Amino acid sequence: RFRADKPGVHVGYVHVKTDRDRMVVPVEVEVLQGGLHPSPKELDFGILTSPEEHRTIPISLFNSGHDPVALNGVSFGNSDNNMTAIFPREAVIPPGGTAQDLVKLVFFGTKPGPASGRIMLTTNHSNAGISVVDVQYQAMVLHGGVGYERRHVSFVVPATNTSHTSHALDMFSGSSKGPANTSRTVTFTNFFKVPLVLRSAAMETCTDVLTVETSALDVIAQPSEQWPSLDLHLSAKHALQTLELPHICLLKLGTNASTHHIPVPLYTGRLHLTAPIGSLPPSCSRPATAEAPVAKPKEPEEPRAALLPDTLPHVFAVDAAFDQWSETPATEKMLPAPLEDHRGPLLDAAGKCQGSADDTRNGKVGLVLDFHALGAGHLRSRSFNVTNLNPVPVNITFHSPHDEVLGFRLVSQHLHPGAGSALQEISQETAASAGGGGGGVGATPNGTSSSSTTPRAGASVAAPKGAANRDRKRNRSGKRKGKVTRSLESLGLGKTALTRQGEFTVLPAHSAEFELYVRALAPGRGGGRALVVRDAAVMSTPVDRIPIQVAYSVLNGELALATPSIELSRSHAHQSLVMSSTFAREVRVSEVQSERGHWIQAQEAAASIGASSTVANIVFQPRPVCNNAFRCMSRWAQEVVRILDTPNPYDVASASTMRYLDAASARPGGIDGTRVDLSTVISAVATLQEQSDWSTAIQRQDLELYRKLVDTWSSLSASGFNKVHSLITVGTEVGT
């Protein structure tokens, strides 16, 4: 038994005597004083190489006392701006208990140079001498990176060519003869300000597909100098058999001061097609989700934290859910998340699958969109996404041959959230090399080389691409090429152009959303056939040909409005929307929407449409409620300004919105002059309202401002800007 009267390290010996021998056992016991004790007591964040890099080390606290102790706060002895502390609110450590990873210290590589100091954990311990727990830390921030040519670490993996073009793989510098072994020679440049020794170079992932050969190990590279070249060898056949392509592998370089993960893309040029589940037919099983293996490091990395917003203070507490806060290794953030492809077997004329989900021969696999039941002559749209996880832009061409297909349009192109940081960085370089500034879709697959090796601030850097785009005029603004066959204006959806034939470009790491519009067979043509299957379009890329089918059943009948428009007056601010149906059964209403629901509300009144039904009550009811007419004027003026400020407004405007665009264009000052007048109304109302709220005495300039407000609003009213127009959309099971 050992009993200590004071804290400290106690050393002694225990003598053991037996009938055969004597033994001496050394004993060392550390007695802790009451209070909290950190583990570890010293923190070493190692070497950070970029302002974006950060590392996290957790601290556990042990309470050796007899009373619970609460952690009140964390502070830094030298006010280090590179450090952030995260801890849960109202954390209490029970006597004899340990709070694992209670405090997380995050160090950012913002400021170059050595850093050290102490972290003070403040508790509510009654003994002032031990109420503050000190933890020492140190770190080294060394900004720099390793430069390389992006194209030297990218591999094309030729696959079966279904595009039926002899030049299918030209854009990828590949071969249509099939997979083969490929080699790349890569040179890395030291962009640190100090000499570096290359200690290791090996594949972190894809070790059975890619191998590395180099004589550069243990070679010193001075600042801005290169190491001897490194050779990457790819087994394309093995990649096709074992990987879900496109895929990003990781090459790991280790130096005496840093570790770098270099993304090595393996790609085929294939795209991923996805659609909402409700748009896919249930009759044919789709291929299983493409569970692309997520590469993980072979050995433990330094703990890393998720990036914190710049607005966070350097010390902050979080809620109790902090225990579930998890960190994603930086290497996993680089890689794309698995993405399902919704292509499956095509349907025959009877709506049955032509083959199994694995049958990819003779173009029998494509995207099938189910439009459900449509009334004869009615229309419906379906959306689908085309995602590019290749490190190069991919050109696609659409062609639609059938009359039932009104056409399709590009809704938007946006960064795919699951693309991973490596592809997103490549996408930024692609946009910059095309001169688009990062937002357009004008880049073509030709810009795949780079000539500059200027480093960006941090970690591993790839040189920006310098090859000129040979087709910059094409598709620069994200609009399609091809003959526009009709617009949606006649459908009440604006002048948005539909096309049956067009060309588009999808950037790396981007998803392009398309809408396909179909009108069912007109009365007398379909005869109420139970099912119609049409090859609605063919989407072609340099390496692929993807049929797009539509399937729908035709119901004979029509829906009609009792009146084509509804006008709400001051004395009668609500009216009924009445519709009639000639279908054999009542038609279910799926939704009723008002384009400007915060001004004119469409309150659903019936779940189905019969011979004559009140589908909705249309009510003028601003939300939030206006306290007076001036507030309504100002709010409405702000909304019209937003309409006028919409990019390419005529391309996306509905029929009701078009009224304001046409009215603004017809005024003497045009759209710009109208915007100025609306801004005058907004400013005048704000000034007068503020003086009214403060009960300020009316001044001469107030009367002049009021007169200007009245005159400006009268001028706007004469052009129709005092009226709120809204498009009411009724969605039913037979169309919209």
N, C-alpha and C positions, 0 to 999 in steps of 0.2 A: 504494500500500500504506500502511495506517495501522497503527501499533503503539502501544499505550498502556501506560504504566508504572504509572498510578494511575487509580482510578475517578473519574468525574466527567463533566462536559459539556465537550467540546473543540470549539472554534470556529476555523476557519481559512479560507484561500482557496487555490484552485488557479488558477494563471495558465496560460492556454493561448495559445500564440503560433502563428499560422498565416501563410502567405504573403500573406494578404489582411487579416487583422485580429487583434486581441488580445481575448481573453475572460477574464473573472474569474468563477470559479464558487465561490460560498460553500458551505462544508461545515460541518455540525454533527454531531458524533458523541457519543452518550452511552455511556459505558463503565460497566458495572455491576460492582460488587464481587461476589465469590463469595457464593453463598447463594440464597435464595428471594426472588422479587419478585412482589408481588400485582398483579392486574389485575381490577377497577379498584383504585386506591389510596384512593379515597374513595367512600363509599356514601351515597346520598340516597334514603330510603324514601318521600319525599313526605308527603302528608297522609292520615292514616287517620281514619275517622269513626265507628268503633264498636269496642267491646271484642272483638267476634267477628272483626273484619277483621284480616288479616295479609298481609304481603308478603314475598316471598323474593327475595334477590339473590345470585347465585352469585359466587364468587371463584375465579379461575384463578391458578395458581402456576407461575412460570418459574424453573428452576434454571440459573443462569449459571455455576456452579462446575464443577469437574472431578470431583467425587465425588457419588454419590447422596445425597440428603437426605430424611429421613423426617419426616413431620408427626406430632408427638407429642400435641399438644393445642391447644385454643382456650380463651381466657379473655377476660373483659371488664374494662376498667379501672375502671369504676364500678359493677360488679355490677348491671347493668340487668336488672330482672325482665321487661322487655318483649321481651328478645332471646333467641333460641335458635340454637345453632350445630349443624349436622349435617355430619359428615365420615366417610369410610370408615376402618375400622380398618387399621392397618399400611400407610398410604399412603406410597409412596416415589416421589420424582420423580427420574428419571435425569438425569445431567449433560447440559445442553443441551436438555432436554425440558421440555414444558409439560403440566401436568395441568389440563385444561379443567374448569371448574365443580367443582373439588375440594371446596370448602367452600361450604355453603349457609347463609346467614344469614337467619333468619326473624324479622321484627319484628312484634309483636302490639300492637294498639291498646288495650291494657288501661288504662293510666294516662294521663289527659288532660294535655296540655301539650307543650312542646318537649322533645326528647331528643337528646343527642349524646354522643359519647365515642369510645373507641378499642377496637379488637378486637386481641388479641395472639395471633398464631399461633406456637406454640412448636415448634422443630425440634431435631434432634439434631446440628446443625452444630457442628463442633469449635471454631469461633471464637465465644466467648461474646458478643462484641459484635454479631454479626449472627445469632445463633441465634433471636432473637425478631423476628417481622415484624409491624409495626404497620399497621392499617388504620383510618382515621377514618370515622365514620358520623354521620348526622343524620336526624331525623324529626320530624314534627309530628302530634300526636294531638288531634283536634278532634271531640269526641263530638256527635252530633246526627243529624238525618235529614230526610227530606222526607215530609210527610204527605199522604194523599189518600184518597178514598173508593173502596173496592175495587169497588163496583158500577159506578162511573163509568168503569172501564177494562175492563169485561167485556162481551163481545158474544155474543149468541145468533145462530147461523147456522141458520135454519130449513131443514130438509131434508124429503125425502119422508116423510110420516106413515104408518106402517104399524100404528099402535096401534088404528086404527078408532074413535077417540074424538074428539069435536068439540072437547074441551077439551085436546087433546094438548099444546099448547105454552103453556098458561096458566102452568105453573110456571116457565117460562123467560121470561115476558113477551114471547113471540115471536108470529109470525103464521103461520098455516097456509096462507097464500096463496102462499108461495114466497119465495125470497131477494130481497132488495132492498138498496139502499145504506142504511147506518145511520150515525148520527153520535152522538158522545158529547162532552159538555163537561166538562172535568176542571180542578179547581183544586188547586194544590199549595201547601203551607204550609211555611215555613222553621222547622224545629224545632232549628236550631243556635242557639248563644248569641251568635253574631256576625251582622252583616248579610251577605247573600249576593247575588251578581249572577248571574242566569240567563244563561249564555253560549250554550247550545245546547239544542235539543229536537228529536229526530228518531228515526224508527224504526230500530233496529239490525237487526232482521229483519222479514220480511213487508213489505218496502218496496213490493211490487207489489199488496198487499192493503189496507194501511193507510197513510194520509197524515196529516200533522200540520200544523195551522195555528195560529199564535200571534203575539200582539203583545207577549209578555212578555220577549222577548230584550233583554238589557242593562238590565233593570229590577231595581232593588235592592229586596229584601224584608227588612225588619227582623225580628228574632227574633219568632216566633209570628205573623207576618203572612203574607199570601198574595200570590203573583204574579197578574197578570192571567190569566184562564182560557185553557186550551188546548183546541183542538178536534181530535178524532180522527174520521176518516172511514173507514168500512169498505165495501169492495165485497164483499158476501156471495156474489154469484155467482162472483166470481173466487176467493174463499176455497174454495168448494166444488170448484172445478175444479183448484186447484193445491196444496191443503193436505190432509193427512190429519187429519181432525178427530176429537176435540177437539185443539186445538193452542194453544201458548202463544207469543206473540210478545213481543218486547222493545222497550220504549221507553227511549231513552237520554237522560238529562238531565245536562247539564254546567254546573257553577257555577264560580266563581272559586276554590273550595276543595275541591270534591268531584265525583265522578261517580256517578250512580245509574242502575241498570237496573230499570225498572218492568215487571213481568209483565202482559201484556195477554192474557187468556184469550179464545179463540174456541171456542165449544162448541155442540154439537147436542143433548146429553142422551143420546147413544148410549153403550152400554157395550161392553166387550171381554169376550168369552167364550173361555176357554182350558181345555184338558183335557190330561192326560198323553197322550203320543203313543201308548202302548199301548191307550188307550181310544178312539182314533179309527179309523174304518174306512178300509182302504187303497184301497177301490174307487173313491172319488170324490176328485178332486184338490181341494184346498182353495185358497182365494184366497191369493195371494202375501202374504208377510209385509208388514205395514204399515210400510214403511220411512219413517216420518215424518221429513222433513228436520230435521236438528239445526242449529238456528241458531247461527252463530258470529259473533263480532265482526268488523266490517269493518276495524278498525285494531288494531294491537297494544295489549294492555293491560299494565299493570304485572305483572311476574312474581308469581304467587301459589303458595302451597304448600298441600298438603292439611292439614286441621286436625290438630293434634297433641294427644294426650291430655294432660289436666292433670297426670298423674302423671309425665310425662317430665321429666328434669332439664334445665337450661338449656343444657347442653353434653353431647352424647352421640355416640358413634361407632356406625356401622352396619356390616353385613356387606358383603362384596364385591358383593352383588347391588344395592348402593346405586346402581350405574351405571344400572340399569334403572328406578330410582325416577322416576316421572313425575308431573306435576302436571296437574290438571284445571282449566281456567279456571272462575272463579266463575260466569260466565254459563251455562256448560254444566251446572253442578250445579243450576241453577234449573229446567232443562227436563226433561220426562219422556223416558225412554228409549223407543225404538220398541218397540211391543208387538204381537205377532201375534194375530190374531183367528181362532179355529178354526171359525167358522161356515162351512158349505159347502152344496152341494146336498143336498136331502133324498132319501131312497130311496123307491122304489115298493114294492109288495107283494113283488116278486121280488128286492128288494135291489139294484136298479139305480138309477143316478142319474136324477133327474127332469129335470135340465137341466145347463147348463154352470155353472162356478164363478162366472160373472158374471151368471147369471140370478137377479135379485132380485125378479122380479115374482111376484105372487100368493102371497107367503109361501113360496116354494120353497126358501129358504135358511134354515137353522137349524143347531142343534148336534146332531150324530149321535154317539151313544155306542155303541161296540161291546162287548157283554158276552160275546162269544165263545160257546163251547159250555157249555150248562147242562143238568144232569140235570133231568128232569121233577120239579117240586116243589122244586128247589133254588134258592138265592138267591145273589145277588152284588150288590155295590155298586160304583158308579163315582163318582168325584169330579170336580167341575169348578169353575172359578173365575169369578167375575163381578167385573171390575175397573172402577172408576169414575175416569176421568181428567178428569171435568168439575169445574169449580170449585163445584158445588152438589151436595147430596145428591140421590140419585135413588131414588124409590120403585119397587119391583118387586113384582109379584103372580104367584104360581105357581098353576097349576091342573092336576091330573092326573086323567084320566078312566077309566083302564083298571085292571082288577083285577090284572093282572100286576105293576103298579107298586105296591109296598107303600107308597111315600111317599118323601119327601125330608126332609132336615133341614139346618139351618145349623150347620156344624161350628165355624167361627170367622170373625171379621172382623179383618183386620190391615192395618197400613200397608203399602202396596205399595212395595217397595224401589226401584223404578225410576220413581217418580212425580215426582221432582225436588223441590227445596226450596221452590219457589214454591207448588205444590199442597199440600205438607205443611203449610206455614204456614197456608194457607186452611183446611185440615182442622182444625187446632188452633183456629182462630177459630170454625169451625162448631160444634165440640164445646163450646167455652166459651159460645157464645151460646145453646146449648140447655140449658145448665146441667148437662151431663153430665160435666164435668171431663176430657174428652179421650178417654174410652174407650168410650163407648156408641155406639149406632147409632140414637139417638132423634131426631136432627135431621131436619127435613123441608125441602124445597126452598124454603120460604117465607122463610127467614131470609137474604136476599141483600143487604140494605142495611146501612149502618153510619151511626152518628150521632156517634161520638166520634172526635176526632182526636188523642187522647193518644198521643204517640210512644213506641215501644219504643226501647230503647237500641241504636241503631245503624242505619247505612246508610239505605236507603229503607224506609219503614214505611207500612203500610196501616192505616187505623183499624179497631179491633175492631168486630165486627158488633153492633148493638144491637136489631135487630128481634126481637120476641117470637115464639117458636115457637107457631104456632096449633094445633099438634097434638102437644104434648109428651107427652101420656099414651100416645101411640101408639108401641109398639115401643121404650120407653125403655131397657130392659135388654138389648136385642139379641135378644129372643125373638120368635117369630113369632105373628101372629094367625091364627086359623083353627081349624077343628075337627080335633082330633087323632084319627086313625083307628085307630092301633095303636101299640104300643111294641116295642122290640127285646128286651124282657125274655124273651119266649117263645123268642127265638132265642139266648138266652144272652149277649146283648150289653148287658144292663142295661135301665133304664127310659127311655132316651133316646127322646123322642117323635118319631114320624114323622107327617107331615101330607100330605094330598093337595091342600090349598088353604091358602095363607098369604100374608102380606104382610111385606115386609122393606124396610129402607132401607140403602143402601150409601153411606157417607160419601165425600167427595172424597178422592182419593189412597189409597183403600182397596181391598183385594180381599176378597171374601166367598167362602169355600169352602163348597160344598154337596155333599152326598152323596145320590145317588139309588139306592134299593134296588129290585131287580126279582126277582120269583120266577117261574121258568119255569112254563109250563102244566103243570097236574097230570096224572098218567097218565090216559089215556082221553080227554083233551080235545085234546091236540096231536097224538097219533098219531105222534110222532117226526118231525114236519115238519123239513125241513132248515134252514129259516130263518123267523124270526118278526120282523116289523117292526111297531113300535107307536109311535103318537104319545104318548109317555110323559107329556109335560107341555107347557104353554104358559107362557112367561115374558113378561109384559107390563110395559111401562114407559109413562110418559106420551107417549113418541114412538115406541115400537117394539113389535112383536109378534114374539117369537122362539120358533118351535116347537123342541121337544127330542124327538128320536127315539131309540129304543133298538132295537138289532138283536141277535139271538142265535139260535143253533141249538139245537134241543131233542134231547137224547139220552134214550132210554127206559132206565130203570134207577134203582136206588137205592143209596145208601151207608148203612151202618148200623154203629153201635158195638156191640161185644160186650158192653159194660157202660156205663151212662150216667154212671158216676162211678168214680173210682179213689181208694182210701184207702191212704196210705202209713203204716206203723206203725214203731215203734222197731226191731222185729226184722226188718222187711221194708221197707226204705226205697227200693225200686224195684219197678216193675211195668211190664208191657207194655201198650201201647195197641193193641188189635186192632180192625180194621175189616173189614167184608165188603162186596162189591159184586155187584150183579146186572146190571151193564152188560155188553154183548156183548164188550167188550174191557177190558183192564186200564186203570185210571184213573190218570193221572200225578199224583203229589203235588208241589205247587209249594212248599209251606212248612208247617212245624209250629212253632208258637210257644207259649211259655208266658207267661201274663200277668205272672208274677213269676219271671222266668227266673233271677234271682240267688238264689232260694231253691229253686224246683222247676224242674228242667231237663227239656226235651223233646228228647231226642237222636234225630234221625231214623234210622230203621232200614230203611225201604223206599222205593224211588223210585216205586212204583206200588202200587195196591190191586187185588187179584184177588178170588177167591172168599172167601179169608180171609187177611189179611196183618197182620203186626206193623208198624204204621206208625211207632211211636216207642217208646222206652224212657223212662218217666217216673221221674225220680230226684230224691230230696231231697238236695241238695248245695249248701249255702250258699256263696256267693261274695262276698267272700273267705271263706276257711274261718275259722270261729270257734275261737279258742284254748280257750274254755271256755263252759259253758252260760250264764254271766252275760252274756258279750259278745253271744251270740245273743239273749238276752232283751232287752237294751238296743237292739240294732239293729232287732229286730222291733217293739219299742215305738215307735221313731222312725218306722218306716214306717207304722204304724197312725195315728200322730199326723198324718202327711202326708195320709193318706186322709181323716181327719176335718176337716182344714183346707182341703180342696179346695173352691173356690167352687162353690156349687150342686151338691153331691156327688151328690144323687139323680138329677140330670139326666144325669150322665155315668158313673155307676157301672155296672160289669158285674155279672152275677149273683153272682159270687164276692165282689166288693167289697161288695155289698149286705148280705152276712151281717154284716160289721163295723158298718155303719151301723145296721142293725136291732138288733143286739146292744147297741150303745152307747145307742141311744134307749130300750131296755127297762130299762137299769140305773137304780137309784134317782136318781143324779145326772144322768142323761141323757148327751148327748154331751159337755157341758162337764165333768161329773164324771169321765167316762171319760178325757178328755184330761188332767185333773189327776192321776189315778191313773197313767196311762202316763208322765207327766212325773216322777212320784215314782220310778218304776222306773228311768228313765233316769238321774236324778240320783244315786240310791242306788248303782247299779252303778258310775258314774263315780267316786264318792267312795271306795267300797271297793276298786275296782281300783287307784286311785292309791296308796292306802295299802299295798296288797299289792305294787305295783311298787317302792315305796320301802322295803319291809320294815319298816314302822312298827309298833311294838308295839300290840297290840289294846287299845283303850280301852272303857270302859263304853258310851259313846255309839255306838261301832261295833257293839256287840251289839244295841243298841236299833234302830240303822239297819238291821241285817241282819234283825231280826225284822219291822220294818215292811216291808222289801222282800218277805219271804216272804209276809206276810199280804196285801199288795196284789196280788202276783202270783197268789196263790191265788184272790182275789176276781175278778180278770180272767180267770183260767182257767175259773172256773165259768161265765162268760158266753161262753166259746169263743174268747177272745183268745190262747190258747196254740196255736191251730191256724193253719197257713198254708194258705189257699185260693188256688188259681190256676186260671184258665180256660185250657184247652188248645184252640187253634184249629188246625184242619187245613184248609189251602187246597189245592184240587185243580182240575183243568182243567174240572170240571163244577160247581163251586160250593164254598162254604165250609161 
